[in-house]
Amino acid sequence: MNLATPYLGLPLHSPFVVGASPFCDDVYVARKLQDAGAAAVTMRSLFEEQFGLTIWHAPKSAAGYPEFADYQLGPERYLVQLADLKKTLSIPFIASLNGSHPGSWISFAQRLENAGADAIELNLYQVITDPTVAADQVEKEMIAAVDALTGSVHIPIAVKLSPFHPSIAQLAVALELAGASGLVLFNRFYQPDIDLEEIKVQPQLQLSNSDELLLRLRWLAILSPLLRGSLAVTGGVHTAADTVKALLTGAHAVQLVSVLLKHGPGVISTLRHGLEKWMDGHNFSAIEQFRGRLNLARCPDAAAFERANYIRVLQSRKV
Ligand SMILES: Cc1cc2nc3c(=O)[nH]c(=O)nc-3n(C[C@H](O)[C@H](O)[C@H](O)COP(=O)(O)O)c2cc1C
C-alpha cells in the first residue's frame, strides 16, 4: 500500500504529520514519534513578540504578555534545538513562526533555514479588536508578511490560517501568489471561559475532538481545486476515518496534536492501519487515486452548491 504524499514539495512517506506543539522540545520524544510512523514533525512557534517588537514597550501588566524568560524556547535556544533535531531525525521537520506584522522575526527565517529546517510554517493568528482596522487592511498585512518571508528564504513556507476571514478563497489564492507553498487549515481559537465563583476570566486549553474537523473538510473541498500548492488539515483529526475524509476533500497531510497528547505516539500506527484497511476495502493502492475525490472541482457553481446544501439541511428538520 502506497501512503506516500507530497507536502510543500517534500516527499512524505505518509500523510501523518505532527502539528506545531511542544513535542519537538525534546529530541528523544521527536525520535519516538518518528519511530512510531510520523512522516514529518512541526516545532512549537516562535512569536514575533519574542523578537523585541514594539509590544514589549507596552506596559506588561496591561498587555498580560509572558515575561521573556517564560517562553519555553527563546530564538537562540530554538536554533540549537533545530540543529539537534537535524542530527537525530531522518524525516523532514518544520520550524514555526507566529507573526503577521513587519519586524525582525522575518529575517530570523534565514537562520532557521541555515540551521536545517526543511520548511517553515507561518501562523497568522491574531484577534483584531481595534474598530478602526478594516478586514482588507488585516489581510494586506498578512499577504505582505508572507511575501517578505517567502522572499527571504529558499525553503517552502506553509501558512496556518484562521477560518474567520470574509473571503477565504480569495485570501488563499493571494497567499499562494505571494509565495506560500501550502496552507494549513485552520488555527483553533483558544477561547477562555469564565469562572463564576471568582468572577474572572479563566484561560484554558481544551484538546480538540473530531467535530472540529467538519469546518476544515468544507474548506478543503472548496480550496483544493483552486490552489496549486499543498493543503494540510489541523484541528480534529483523531481517527483513521477523519484522515480518509480529509484526503477525500483534498488534504495532502493531516496534522496531529490532541490525539497524540491523549493517546501517545502509538496512535499513529492505529491511524495508519485504519487508512490502509479503508484503502484496501475500496481497491485503492495509493493516496493519489482518491485524494480530492470529494472536492468541488466538478461543481460548476460552488457557492450555489453550498447554499443549496444549507437550505436542504434546514428544510429536512421537522417538528
Ligand atoms: C499544547 C499545545 C501547544 C501548541 N503550540 C502551538 C504552537 O506553538 N504553534 C502553533 O501554530 N500551534 C500550536 N498548537 C496548535 C496545534 O498545532 C493544532 O493546530 C491544534 O491543536 C489543533 O490540532 P489538534 O486537533 O490535532 O489538536 C498547540 C496546541 C497544543 C494543544
The ligand as a Tripos MOL2 file, in Angstrom:
@<TRIPOS>MOLECULE
LIG
   31    33     1     0     0
SMALL
NO_CHARGES

@<TRIPOS>ATOM
      1 C1         -0.1410   22.1860   23.9620 C.3       1 LIG1
      2 C2         -0.3090   22.7690   22.6030 C.ar      1 LIG1
      3 C3          0.6730   23.6250   22.1000 C.ar      1 LIG1
      4 C4          0.5320   24.1870   20.8250 C.ar      1 LIG1
      5 N1          1.5030   25.0160   20.3570 N.ar      1 LIG1
      6 C5          1.3760   25.5760   19.1210 C.ar      1 LIG1
      7 C6          2.3710   26.4230   18.5930 C.ar      1 LIG1
      8 O1          3.3910   26.7110   19.2240 O.2       1 LIG1
      9 N2          2.1660   26.9420   17.3480 N.ar      1 LIG1
     10 C7          1.0540   26.6700   16.5930 C.ar      1 LIG1
     11 O2          0.9250   27.1330   15.4650 O.2       1 LIG1
     12 N3          0.0930   25.8390   17.0870 N.ar      1 LIG1
     13 C8          0.2170   25.3000   18.3070 C.ar      1 LIG1
     14 N4         -0.7590   24.4760   18.7860 N.ar      1 LIG1
     15 C9         -1.9320   24.1920   17.9440 C.3       1 LIG1
     16 C10        -1.7520   22.8670   17.2040 C.3       1 LIG1
     17 O3         -0.6580   22.9160   16.3040 O.3       1 LIG1
     18 C11        -3.0080   22.4570   16.4180 C.3       1 LIG1
     19 O4         -3.2420   23.3990   15.3730 O.3       1 LIG1
     20 C12        -4.2610   22.3910   17.2690 C.3       1 LIG1
     21 O5         -4.0040   21.7240   18.4930 O.3       1 LIG1
     22 C13        -5.3610   21.6440   16.5200 C.3       1 LIG1
     23 O6         -4.9700   20.3490   16.1860 O.3       1 LIG1
     24 P1         -5.4660   19.0470   17.0120 P.3       1 LIG1
     25 O7         -6.9280   18.9620   16.8520 O.co2     1 LIG1
     26 O8         -4.7330   17.8960   16.3570 O.co2     1 LIG1
     27 O9         -5.0500   19.2720   18.4330 O.co2     1 LIG1
     28 C14        -0.6240   23.8980   20.0540 C.ar      1 LIG1
     29 C15        -1.5880   23.0200   20.5610 C.ar      1 LIG1
     30 C16        -1.4380   22.4540   21.8070 C.ar      1 LIG1
     31 C17        -2.5090   21.5200   22.3030 C.3       1 LIG1
@<TRIPOS>BOND
     1     1     2 1
     2     2     3 ar
     3     2    30 ar
     4     3     4 ar
     5     4     5 ar
     6     4    28 ar
     7     5     6 ar
     8     6     7 ar
     9     6    13 1
    10     7     8 2
    11     7     9 ar
    12     9    10 ar
    13    10    11 2
    14    10    12 ar
    15    12    13 ar
    16    13    14 ar
    17    14    15 1
    18    14    28 ar
    19    15    16 1
    20    16    17 1
    21    16    18 1
    22    18    19 1
    23    18    20 1
    24    20    21 1
    25    20    22 1
    26    22    23 1
    27    23    24 1
    28    24    25 2
    29    24    26 1
    30    24    27 1
    31    28    29 ar
    32    29    30 ar
    33    30    31 1
@<TRIPOS>SUBSTRUCTURE
     1 LIG1         1 GROUP 0 **** ****
